[in-house]
Amino acid sequence: MSRRKRKHAQYAEDDAANWRAGTNDIAIGSTLAHLQAQRQEGPRSHDRKEQSNDANNNDGWTVVGKGGKKQKTNNYPSLIYSHLHKQGSSITVHDLQSLVLYCIANGTSPQWISLRHHVGVKKAVVLFVPGLERGMFDGHGSPQDGKPGHGAVAAPKEEASYNVPSSIAVEQADSPDDFLPVRLAADNLPDPMKPLADCFDYLWPVQAPGDNKFAKVHSPLHAMLNSPIPKSKEEKDAEKLRKGPNPVSNKYWQNKRTPLKAFVLSKDELRENDYVLHPAWFDTESEAAAESKRRDDAKQTSNFGWVDTDIANLKAGYVPEQDVEQGSLTGGHTVLALDCEMCKVDGADLALTRVSLVNWDGEVVMDELVKPDKPIVDYLTPFSGVTAEQLDPVTTTLADIQKRLLDIFTPRTILIGHSLESDLAALKLTHPFIVDTSILYQHPRGPPMKSSLKWLAQKYLNREIQKGHGTLGHDSVEDSRACLDLVKMKCEKGPEWGNSGSSAESIFKRLSRTPKTGSVSVADGGQGKIGAIVDHGAREKHFGRMATFSIDCHTDADVVEGVKRAVLGDLDGIMIPGGGVDFTWARMRELEALKGWSNNHHNDSTQMDDESTADGRPEPSQSELAATVTRTVSHIRDVHASLPACTLLVVYTGTGDPRELARLQQMQRTHRKEFKVKKWDELSIKWTDAEEQAMKRACRKARRGLG
């Protein structure tokens, strides 16, 4: 007997029955993203489940009575997860982004979850909350008492390398169940986490972007806020045939001429990228004294041959407007591109062998060979291009070069270079005004990754440089001019140029091309959708500059108020128009800061005890942790309760605990630096396969986020 196909209504009826029965067959994935579907005049927060039950009576389908007459329709959006969605791995941050784009930017439908009536979604809010961990939800490492809770299983013990903590020496293999969402029930949660069960039904594992093979974790911020540019079939076919990096071609691009001073690195950016800070950055005596002590401990003061350019304070670099030629990109500043070549010397150090300076017009200001004070162990000719024959007759020393540079560099000088911290370290010199192309042109996968100068020149300048890499070496003048031309292109094109490569763009730019509901297309004069960023600290750079509105915050409580302001709009319309924006991204950082998760990529510590974080600070007490978690959960709940009807809410943590990975990565960098100039027995850190495997396990652990 033939079997008839089931109708949509029959599937919907079964789905609704399974949900009311509390089975795991389907689940509204509201831990990942909660769609509030209540009427405007109804309750705004905790009546969601009652309304959801009413909506599930017909599950969004039109009910047809006798004679084909439509009786009742419910068009509220709903997220449905079913076991029929095959989960071979954890969902990723990109999957969360695809859900957001599907709802508000005409993106493609996600394959891992079903969303009914997605056209009914009016707004989207994404909360980035680093610091929340799975153990806080299942009782393992509870913020209440720090003791394993019900169901926690201790990892088996195994003897590990002296560099590898026993906590990651053995790791259980991933189970298929690890990829599935877990129901949140208030009775099974620690007290600080219970309010989340009133807001969300499920907890999802979300994998952060990265590369387990090379033990790299990429930025979850960039993964969410960088949106892929839709491509035609012809464009995809052409890319398959092309070798090397794809040239930049963005049909939606509009130039925005920007003065060079807009790209000068801030103090925080310099510090995060291992620059030795110039004294002009410190306004108070206490700050200056603390930095002087740090430099003395690191052997980076005049007692060890270091010099600072003659700049009393940052104001000395200011150029009056009457001295600036109209339309000038340099803004009256002297611009010099710098590149250096180094060699290995006795004592595990790299020493300067060549320094090149090029001005804004590409003319060579200086190109000198330098004789190191210590005996040379390796000239590094395949990379530096400097040979023993070239250096033998040279009498110029580092001190001579420093003296000449101090005469050339003025308070109005801006230095340009690629990873210039290495060149300035070889020169043993500090300067406050730096433009770094390795930061200016962000890696497609975000920090801490950096693109090579060779790759940037090929991609953006269509120029081949460093052809002698590994054989005849580099040409520092050629590299300086490449940096200069990259900066000029950035100034002409605008701040966003090169930040996302040719295959991606800011999610805010993607939204600007999406017409508002009921509006004609943007190309025909319609109004595009708008977005806002709500974050701690300076957001005028990078994504904060790309958003329609940027709201500066100092605490997580400010973030909550900022989200409300962005979503609902200002009452007087002074900044954000009434009705608010269509997309809001916000970050809460207090929990992350307490746990020492932030700014740990450049930590110098290679040994970490059980009582300290990776950045050297003491581990927070259980009472401190519980109080901060309670505040963070309360903030999430407040955001949830304030959202208008039909708003998609996505909460994600980005990563798991990154501190152990950061520690092992620092150990590896130290080992590689010493290995170039020391014998194995002299190494302070011996990097073996045990450490390599431990770092990869730490990477997998660090990539395990939540949503």
HELIX and SHEET records of a PDB file:
HELIX    1   1 HIS A    8  ALA A   21  1                                  14    
HELIX    2   2 ARG A   48  ALA A   55  1                                   8    
HELIX    3   3 LYS A   66  GLY A   68  5                                   3    
HELIX    4   4 VAL A   93  ILE A  104  1                                  12    
HELIX    5   5 HIS A  118  GLY A  120  5                                   3    
HELIX    6   6 ARG A  134  ASP A  138  1                                   5    
HELIX    7   7 SER A  166  ILE A  168  5                                   3    
HELIX    8   8 PRO A  176  PHE A  179  5                                   4    
HELIX    9   9 ALA A  186  ASN A  188  5                                   3    
HELIX   10  10 ASP A  191  MET A  193  5                                   3    
HELIX   11  11 LYS A  194  CYS A  199  1                                   6    
HELIX   12  12 PRO A  220  LEU A  225  1                                   6    
HELIX   13  13 LYS A  233  LEU A  241  1                                   9    
HELIX   14  14 LEU A  260  PHE A  263  5                                   4    
HELIX   15  15 LYS A  267  GLU A  272  1                                   6    
HELIX   16  16 PRO A  279  TRP A  281  5                                   3    
HELIX   17  17 GLU A  285  ASP A  297  1                                  13    
HELIX   18  18 SER A  302  PHE A  304  5                                   3    
HELIX   19  19 LEU A  314  GLY A  317  5                                   4    
HELIX   20  20 GLU A  321  ASP A  323  5                                   3    
HELIX   21  21 THR A  381  SER A  384  1                                   4    
HELIX   22  22 ALA A  388  LEU A  391  1                                   4    
HELIX   23  23 LEU A  398  ILE A  408  1                                  11    
HELIX   24  24 LEU A  420  LEU A  427  1                                   8    
HELIX   25  25 THR A  437  LEU A  440  1                                   4    
HELIX   26  26 LEU A  453  TYR A  460  1                                   8    
HELIX   27  27 SER A  476  LYS A  493  1                                  18    
HELIX   28  28 ILE A  507  SER A  512  1                                   6    
HELIX   29  29 VAL A  522  ASP A  524  5                                   3    
HELIX   30  30 PHE A  543  MET A  546  1                                   4    
HELIX   31  31 ASP A  556  LEU A  568  1                                  13    
HELIX   32  32 GLU A  590  LEU A  594  1                                   5    
HELIX   33  33 GLN A  622  SER A  642  1                                  21    
HELIX   34  34 ARG A  659  PHE A  675  1                                  17    
HELIX   35  35 TRP A  680  GLU A  682  5                                   3    
HELIX   36  36 ASP A  689  ALA A  702  1                                  14    
SHEET    1   A 3 ILE A  26  ALA A  27  0                                        
SHEET    2   A 3 SER A  78  SER A  82 -1                                        
SHEET    3   A 3 SER A 114  ARG A 116 -1                                        
SHEET    1   B 6 ALA A  33  LEU A  35  0                                        
SHEET    2   B 6 THR A 647  TYR A 652 -1                                        
SHEET    3   B 6 LYS A 123  PHE A 128  1                                        
SHEET    4   B 6 PHE A 583  ARG A 587  1                                        
SHEET    5   B 6 GLY A 531  HIS A 536  1                                        
SHEET    6   B 6 PHE A 549  CYS A 553  1                                        
SHEET    1   C 2 VAL A  63  VAL A  64  0                                        
SHEET    2   C 2 LYS A  70  LYS A  72 -1                                        
SHEET    1   D 3 ILE A  91  THR A  92  0                                        
SHEET    2   D 3 PRO A 205  GLN A 207  1                                        
SHEET    3   D 3 ARG A 704  LEU A 706 -1                                        
SHEET    1   E 2 VAL A 182  ARG A 183  0                                        
SHEET    2   E 2 TYR A 202  LEU A 203 -1                                        
SHEET    1   F 2 GLY A 210  ASP A 211  0                                        
SHEET    2   F 2 LYS A 216  VAL A 217 -1                                        
SHEET    1   G 2 ASN A 226  PRO A 228  0                                        
SHEET    2   G 2 ALA A 504  SER A 506 -1                                        
SHEET    1   H 2 VAL A 307  ASP A 308  0                                        
SHEET    2   H 2 LEU A 429  THR A 430  1                                        
SHEET    1   I 4 VAL A 364  LEU A 369  0                                        
SHEET    2   I 4 ASP A 349  ASN A 359 -1                                        
SHEET    3   I 4 THR A 334  VAL A 345 -1                                        
SHEET    4   I 4 ILE A 376  ASP A 378 -1                                        
SHEET    1   J 5 VAL A 364  LEU A 369  0                                        
SHEET    2   J 5 ASP A 349  ASN A 359 -1                                        
SHEET    3   J 5 THR A 334  VAL A 345 -1                                        
SHEET    4   J 5 THR A 413  GLY A 417  1                                        
SHEET    5   J 5 ILE A 434  ASP A 436  1                                        
END                                                                             
